[in-house]
Amino acid sequence: MRKHKLPEELANLSSAELAEVNDWLRKHPYSKVQQLMLDRFGCKPSLNKLCRHYQRLQFADEIGQPTSVPTGPSASVNDVLAIQNGEPLSDEQITNHLKLHALRMVQNPNLNVAGLSQLFQLFTYDDRRKFAEHRATIELRKHDLRERRLALKNRIANLVFAQASPSPREANL
């Protein structure tokens, strides 16, 4: 499965520039944001890329701005991408905070299927993160076994070569 990531046009921006684009997305239609990005940064992302980024931004805003708890860590789009990919979050405290807020979001009667899917990703984050760590451990073990197998092949080849080549005494005869 491909990892979720920022579009290339947005990934190359600094955090201040990305915050500016996020503000534009909150205030203007996609076509206007395209034009603003072309004028300011010289790149024009597709409408689909802007739409996907804005959806992640909205989800980050929803889970990062709880109504009943005025203080707490806020989520960013990078946190949403980390949640979707099962990668470690930038702040461990944010995980519990997001899950508590997600429990409140589930009670919303206007929650659609996409929102439920995002909440499911949030609730299963720990399992997916552990699974990603497990996969990384297996890859390291596979790499180690590959190296050991290659070293053994080389050792066997050297032994066979040593037995096949004549000794210096036999060569003089």
Secondary structure, 3 states (H helix, E strand, C coil): CCCCCCCHHHHCCCHHHHHHHHHHHHHCCHHHHHHHHHHHHCCCCCHHHHHHHHHHHHHHHHHHCCCCCCCCCCCCHHHHHHHHHCCCCCCHHHHHHHHHHHHHHHCCCCCCHHHHHHHHHHHCHHHHHHHHHHHHHHHHHHHHHHHHHHHHHHHHHHHHHHHHCCCHHHHHC
